[in-house]
Amino acid sequence: MLAVAALSACRPAGARGRVDAVLAGLTSPGEPGAAVLVRKDGRTVFERGYGIADFRTKQPIDGQTNFRLASVTKQFTAAAVMLLVRDGKLRYEDRLTDVFPDFPAYGRVVTIRHLLNHTSGLPDYEDLMPPADPSQPIEEIQITDAGVLDLLKKKAAGGFPAGTRWAYSNSGYVVLGLVVAEVSGRPFPEFLRDRIFLPLGMTDTLAYVRGGSEVRRRAYGHTKDAGGWRETDQSPTSATLGDGGVYSSLEDLAKWDDALRLHTLLSESEMRPALEPVSVPGGPPVGPDGAPAAYGFGWFVDPWKGRPRMWHYGETVGFRTAVQRFTQDGLTVVVLANRADFDAAGLALRAAETYWGSGRN
């Protein structure tokens, strides 16, 4: 049986019941689980939590539980950059060395656009980090955004010439967070809070900085092995921000979905560049399943079964997340899990299928 906290007045029936069935058997009472949201034409039609946020409090997961979004963060980082472009403080064709003049020469050909669509060629900072010292607490050895920039500055060249290939780049999105801070003159978490989260009423969403902010109603990440469940909430890379440091909940992400649907933060024309698939000589982007995909700014933008969509997934220690937005169908599915054995993106697609052709039930 599922450990279920029903979050809306909707009773499991029709499509709602079939969504619930998708999750059946994937978690048990008293163990880490997931939160699932389905919205149709701006209306929440399914919102439910399964399992617990952590083993200390055993707080049931619900619509206000805040999960580490991992790479689903990238859409917010991209939106922050797009706001600065609208403000006239930044251009997509600005060079990395325009923002950081002391960056090595290879940054002269890397543009903001390259960073946004993963064609920058910046080395992966995880490959540049020294091996973690297992005798030290993880929180004491975590790399920060500034540390990532320092590692990149020590390289004489990128992995490939900017614009010639697509390679998913956490380094690029860490740097974009630093670009936002440098150009705006404000810390990146503060910019996100004041320009995106608070204006949209996302009052519990934040870019988490240990010692500088607190995540309310926080879910902690977990991994199950032969010895049972372990809390695996932090890794040496969990302190970076622009690539994966935002925490949010179903209720706040519903407000984000409204903002995207109604263009309340960025107009339709301002949002258009984020949804234009990048094309490079080295071949198309690759999705999490290894198949050809398409990517814009902080969003994958390839259709699924012929249905246009914008989507992203996130994977980090102890968490799996996904947002699937089918733009012509008016359908959005969000899956947030605090356990490492969930295929969040696949579950979101299965949930979406239950609503196609089923009306609003």
C-alpha positions, 0 to 999 in steps of 0.5 A, spaced: 500 500 500 502 507 498 503 512 504 498 517 501 497 524 503 491 527 499 492 534 497 486 536 494 478 535 494 479 531 488 477 523 489 481 518 485 476 517 479 477 517 471 484 520 469 486 522 477 485 514 479 489 512 473 495 517 475 494 514 482 495 507 479 501 509 476 505 510 482 502 504 486 507 499 488 513 504 487 513 506 495 511 504 501 508 507 508 514 510 512 519 510 506 522 516 502 517 518 496 514 523 491 510 529 490 506 529 483 502 534 480 498 534 474 495 541 471 490 542 465 489 549 462 491 552 468 487 548 473 490 543 478 487 536 477 491 532 481 496 533 487 498 528 491 504 526 496 507 519 497 511 517 503 515 521 508 520 527 507 525 524 512 526 519 517 527 524 523 520 527 523 517 522 518 513 528 516 508 526 510 510 529 503 505 534 501 504 539 496 508 544 500 514 539 501 520 543 498 525 538 494 532 540 491 530 541 484 537 539 481 537 540 474 530 543 473 533 549 476 536 551 470 530 554 467 530 559 473 537 560 471 535 561 464 529 566 466 534 570 470 539 571 464 533 573 460 530 578 465 537 581 464 537 581 457 530 585 457 533 590 462 538 591 457 544 589 461 546 583 458 546 581 450 545 573 448 551 575 444 556 578 450 562 574 451 564 571 457 570 575 457 566 581 457 563 579 464 569 576 467 575 580 463 580 575 467 577 569 464 582 565 459 582 567 452 578 561 450 572 565 453 573 570 448 569 566 443 564 563 449 557 567 448 551 567 453 547 564 448 552 558 448 552 557 455 544 557 455 544 552 450 550 547 452 554 549 446 560 553 450 565 547 450 566 549 458 570 543 461 565 539 466 567 542 473 566 535 476 572 532 472 576 538 474 575 537 482 580 534 486 578 527 489 573 528 495 577 526 502 572 521 505 574 523 512 571 530 512 564 532 512 561 533 505 559 540 507 566 542 509 569 540 502 563 542 497 565 546 491 562 553 491 560 557 484 566 561 485 570 555 486 568 552 479 569 559 476 576 558 479 577 551 476 575 554 469 580 559 469 586 554 470 584 551 464 587 553 457 582 551 453 575 548 453 573 541 451 571 544 444 570 550 440 564 554 442 558 553 438 561 546 434 558 541 439 552 540 444 554 537 451 550 538 457 554 543 461 553 544 469 559 548 468 555 553 463 549 554 468 554 555 474 557 560 470 550 563 468 549 564 475 555 568 476 554 572 470 547 574 473 550 576 480 556 580 476 551 584 471 546 585 476 550 587 482 546 582 487 547 575 489 544 570 485 539 567 490 537 574 492 536 576 484 532 569 483 528 571 490 526 578 488 525 578 480 522 571 480 520 567 486 516 573 490 513 576 484 510 570 482 508 568 489 513 562 490 514 564 497 518 558 499 522 557 493 529 559 494 536 557 491 539 554 498 546 557 501 548 553 507 548 558 513 545 563 509 538 560 508 533 555 510 529 550 507 522 550 510 518 543 510 524 540 507 525 533 503 531 530 504 534 525 499 535 518 500 538 512 497 536 504 498 542 499 498 542 492 501 543 495 508 536 499 507 535 506 506 541 511 507 540 519 507 544 521 501 542 529 501 549 532 500 555 531 495 561 535 494 557 538 488 551 540 492 553 547 494 553 550 487 547 554 485 545 556 477 546 548 475 541 545 481 541 549 487 533 551 487 528 548 492 521 548 491 514 545 492 508 542 488 504 549 490 510 553 488 511 550 481 504 551 480 505 558 480 511 557 476 506 554 471 501 559 471 507 564 469 509 560 463 502 559 461 500 566 462 507 570 460 506 574 466 514 574 467 517 574 460 512 576 454 511 571 449 516 574 444 521 574 450 520 567 452 521 565 444 529 564 444 528 559 450 524 555 446 528 555 439 532 548 439 539 549 438 543 546 431 550 545 431 555 541 426 556 536 431 549 533 432 543 534 436 542 534 443 542 528 447 536 526 452 537 522 458 535 516 455 541 517 450 536 518 444 536 525 440 533 531 443 532 538 442 534 544 447 533 551 448 535 555 454 534 551 460 529 547 457 529 541 452 524 542 447 523 536 443 516 533 442 513 527 445 509 522 440 508 528 436 506 533 442 510 539 442 513 540 449 518 544 454 521 539 459 527 538 464 529 533 468 533 533 474 538 528 478 542 529 484 544 525 490 538 522 493 533 526 488 530 525 482 525 531 479 522 532 472 517 537 469 513 536 463 509 541 459 505 539 453 504 546 451 498 545 445 495 540 450 495 545 456 498 539 460 503 540 465 506 534 470 511 535 475 514 529 479 519 531 485 522 525 489 527 524 495 529 517 493 534 515 487 531 510 484 525 513 481 525 515 473 521 522 474 521 523 467 518 517 465 513 517 471 511 524 468 510 521 461 506 516 464 502 520 468 501 525 462 498 519 458 492 518 462 490 525 461 490 525 453 483 524 451 480 523 458 477 530 458 478 533 465 477 527 470 
